[in-house]
């Protein structure tokens, strides 16, 4: 157990299935340590959108107003993912999503509650403490929005694409863009022509993006500002 302790700090659910042949925890769900979600959506980071908006009409993206302090760091590389749908207002479950993030050096941490839970199961975090002192690449999500359509229309890819191009032009060094693949071919080609590496990334066909995100979150290597819609999802 001592040798495997680090595996359990990164992803306890996966480690249990791999090394103990046990299924999901009693608390259920893909994320059993749900308190880690609240830790990741930290109040130390502030919503950069004026009015603290977390949901916007896609056609109004390019007119979105940001707080004065929200400016690009010229030394950073930013990445964007768009998960698009029809986004009709009357169907909240069909909303799209937008996120822009950057990598940042951080120290991994073990939440005290998780440490106690693992200790009860016999996983004493000793050797991995040394590993916790090593700087690793973490992720900060600078901007994330729910996207909906205006009245009876649907979300237009061009609105999201133009928003990304606008961010790029005002100084955000966006080098990598992914879409979930839903009719995104034209946008990918146009963004590539604008100097951004754009491609499809489906999170429905492969759990790796989710697993990577959860492992970062459990080690407090991913953080962003509070967003009740994102936290619910």
Secondary structure, 3 states (H helix, E strand, C coil): CCCCHHHHHHCHHHHHHHHCCCCCCCCCCCCCCCHHHHHHECCCCCCCEHHHCCEEEHHHHHHCCECCCCCCCCCCCEEEEEECCCCCCCCHHHCEEEEEEEEEEEECCCCHHHHHHHHHCCCCCCHHHHHHCCEEEEEEEEEEEEEECCCCCCCCHHHHHHHHHHHHHCCCCEEEEEECCCCCHHHHHHHHHCCCEEEECCCCCCCHHHHHHHHHHHCCCEEECCCHHHHHC
